[in-house]
Amino acid sequence: MAGEGTQMLEVIIKWSGKEFPVSVSEDSLVKDLKESICKSTGVLPTRQKLLGLKYKGKNAEDDVCLALLKIKPKMKIMMMGTVEEELNKVIEPPTDLPEVVNDLDIDGEIDIDPQNREEYLAKVAKKVADYKIEILNPPRPEKKLLVLDIDYTLFDHRSPAETANELMRPYLHEFLETAYADYDIVIWSATSMKWVETKMKMLGVTTSSSYKICFMIDSLAMIRVDTCSSKYGVIEVKPLGVIWGKFEQWSNKNTIMIDDIRRNFIMNPQSGLRIRSFRNAHVNRHIDTELVKLSKYLKDISTLDDFTMLDHGKWDRYRPKRKHDKDTHKELDVSESKRDSPDNS
């Protein structure tokens, strides 16, 4: 109980797409705050990771007094963590179940073609006119465009961890550095820009000296599409036309979007590549090599003039035509012509 004259602190906990107001006394400890959060969210204190609570340059320990953390009234704190029951489902899934996919994703079989519907093209045109993009690093001449999702694509945003690096997909920085040689890189997340910026900073993406992010896009650039399906209903998607309408150097011929949710590129299915979701980071970070394989694919296709000729659904089976193969064919042609010439008869 707070003593007489003790001030109360009200903070807003951001977790799982929702906000939870939590009140504690100013003389409470971090562990007391976590107990209060547990009552509101069901996430055990040991499973909670509170981002931004620093004391002397380090993550605040449980025995640190909140008064020392200079918490402002109604300060928003992002929490990572999973309810115990849900965590157990992830850690010990039944062995006879197929690969886990996002429960809001589509199976690729719907009866509409939204990319050519006038009402959706009008929505895209409005986003082109109204949505403001902040350029972090100017686009470079003759570079293709790589558009990347964050959650479950680059980062496991649900598992508890002490640092963001524990939840980062393996080889992320190597992947981005390699891709940067041929592509300008854009981040597009279905969350607010505040959290896009927070996650990218935590992962060291926007502060890297080995590569640069051209710009970042948030949920405000997305549009709603009616699938005309009782199963899927209305969904929010990421139309690449918003980018193409603002930057004439990019189009479906030189753009690729990578996301773990297929529905996000339903307006541009030819340009989308669905990557395997990165979940349960503490187990899978030791075995996940998706970005290594994807890096090779991006390098292999980087010299092509037209991406619309590709089937990104078969990206892991793609075999480029090597210059060596072409030279070999030329040598064979020359040898055959010499063999068939009158001088050699």
Secondary structure, DSSP 8 states (H G I E B T S, - for coil): ---TT--EEEEEEEETTEEEEEEEETT-BHHHHHHHHHHHH---GGG-EEET-EETTEE--TTSBGGGGT--TTEEEEEE---HHHHHHHHS--TTS-----TT---S--S--GGG-HHHHHHHHHHHHH----BSS---TT-EEEEE--BTTTB--SS--SSGGGGB-TTHHHHHHHHHTTEEEEEE-SS-HHHHHHHHHHTTSTT-SS--EEEEE-GGG-EEEE---TTT-EEEE--THHHHTT-TT--TTSEEEEES-GGGGTTSGGGEEE------HHHHTTT--HHHHHHHHHHHHTT-S-GGG--GGGGGG-----HHHHHHHHHHHHHHHHHHSGGG-
